Structure formats: structure tokens, C-alpha cells
Amino acid sequence: LLALMDAIVDTRRTNLKFQTAMAQGMAKAVEATIDRLGELKAKGEQINSVRGLMKLWFTSADGTLMHVFNSPEFLAIQNEMTTANNEYRIRQRALLEDVFQKLDIPTRSEIDDAYKIIHDLKMEVRALKKAVNAGASKAAAAPAKTGAREASARSKKG
């Protein structure tokens, strides 16, 4: 239980770092857009539609966000958050397996094993059916040939 609590704390901490990095990236994108608006104003140009403003936002923000999201610092924070989230799931699953075993409830690993066995048995049954059907086809073809030979022998006698 303590290991799970540690994982929860790590997950919260790394998620906060990630959200902070995202907010900083968005702030830089807004600054870039405002700077671009200032440049347009200095040239005497203006934006006359929402579509124009959105286009400016996308072009200004896209480059800024790509730079931020591909920076080693951001990638390290993202990796730390992903690792913490995965560790949380692993510890959560381990705790649940313990609880389920104590309560005589099938655990995920036991259910996974049962499904694997069922799948393997289905494949085996399909293979056996195929073999039986192939054998039945050969057996059905063999008497027909034998019957034709007997009829031919009878006609020669008669």
C-alpha cells in the first residue's frame, strides 16, 4: 500500500511539472503571437477576421510550441511523467492482485491465463475438426471407388 501511495505522489508531482511546462509553452506561444501582431501593426497591416486571427495564432504558436515540445527539458519532463504513470499502474495492479487473492476473487493474471488456455483449446479443436473432416472426406471417397470396382466385377461375371 505504501508503494502505491508513493507512486500516486510521484504521479501527481510529475503531472504538475508537465502541466507547468505546458503552461510555459503556451505562454511563449501567446507572446510570439502578440509579437507578430505588433509587427503587423508596425507595418500598418491589420487582421479583419477571426479566421485571420486564428491563422496568425496557428502559424505563430506552431513554431514556438514545436520548439518547446522538442526541447530536451520538455522531453525529460514528459518521460518522467510517463514513467511515473506506468509505475503507478504497475503498483496498483500488484495491490489489486493481493487484495483479490485474499478475497478469493480471480485476479487479472489468473483470468489472462484462463483466456490463454481457452484460446489454445479453441485452436486445438479447430485443428482436430479440420483433421477429422479431411479424414472423413478420404473415407467417403474410398468406399465409392471400392463400390465401383465391385460393380464392374459383377458386370463381368454376369
N, C-alpha and C positions, 0 to 999 in steps of 0.2 A: 504494500500500500504506500509506503514511504517512497519507493522508487517511482510509482505512478505520480505521486504528488510533486516530486522533483521534476518529472517530465512535464507536468502541467505548468509549473513555474517557468521552466525553460521555454516552453512553447509560448507562453504569454510574453515573456521577456523578448524573445526573438521576433514575435509578431509585432510588438511595439517598435522595435528597431526597424523592421521592414516598413511599417506604416509611416514612421518618421522619415525614412529615406524616400518613400513615395511622395510624401508631402513636400519635401525639399525639392524633389524633381519637378513636381507640379508648380511649385513657386518659381523655379527657374524658367519653366515654360511660360508662365504668365509674364514674368519680367521680359523675356525675349519678345513676346507678343506686344507688350506695351512699348518696348524699344522700337519695334518695327512700326507700330502706329505713329510714334514720334517722328521716325524717318519719313513716313508718308506725309505727315503734316508739314514737315520742313520743306518737302518738295512741292507742297501745295496740292497734293492729292488727298482724296477722302474716300471713305467707304460708304456706299449708299444703300447697302442691303445687308440683311442678316447673312445671306449666302456669302457675300464678300467678306464679312467679318469671320465667318466660320472657315473660309478658305485661308484667310490670313492666320487664324489660330492654328489650323492644321499644319500649314507649312512652317510656321514659326516653332510651334510646340514639338512637331515631329522630330526635327533635328536635335533639339535640346533634349527631349526625352530619350531618343536613341543613344545620345552621348552619355546621359546619366545611367540608363539601364545597362549599358555595356561597359561601364566603368568597373575596374577590379573591386572597388569598395562596395558597390551595389551588389555585384555578383557574389561577393563573400557574405554579405548580409542575407541575400536570398538563399544561398546554400546553407547557411547556419539555420535559417528558419525551416527550410525543408527537412534538414537533418533532425531538428528538434521535433517537428511534427511527426516524422516517421518513428522516432524513438518513443514518442507518446503513444502512438498506435500499437507498437510492439509491447510496451509495458502494460497498456490497457488490456490487450488480448491475453497476456500472461496472467494478469489478475483475474480476468473473467474465467479463464480455463480453470484456475484454482477454485474459484467460487462454484462454478458449475460442477466440478468433480465432487466437491464436498456436499452439494445438494442433489447428487445423482441425476444431474441433467446432462444430456450429451453435449460434449464440448465441440467446438468448431473443428478441431483436428480429428476427433472421432467421426464426426459427420463427413468430413472430407475423405477420410479413409473408407467409410461405408460407400460413399458415392463412387470412389475409385473401384472398389470391389464390384459394385453393381455394373459399372461401365465395362469392366473387364469381362464379367459374366455375360453381358449382352453381346459383346464381340465374339465370345466363345460360342454362344448359342447360334449366332448368325453363321459362323464358320461351320458348325455342325449341321445346321439346316442345309447349307449350301452343299456340303458333302453328301448328306442323305439324299437330297434332290438329284444330285449328279449320279449317285449310285442307283437310285430308283429309275432314272432315265435309261441307264445302261441295262438294268434288269428287265425293263419293259421292252427294250429293243431286242434283247437276246431271245425271249420266247417267240417273238414274231418271226425271227429268222428260223428258229427250230420248227415252228409250225409250218412254215413254207416248205422246209425240207421234207417233213412228214407228208405233206400233201403231194409233193412231187413224187415221193417214193410210192405212195398209194396209187397214183395215176399210172405209174409204170407197171405195177402189179396187175392192175385191172385191165 
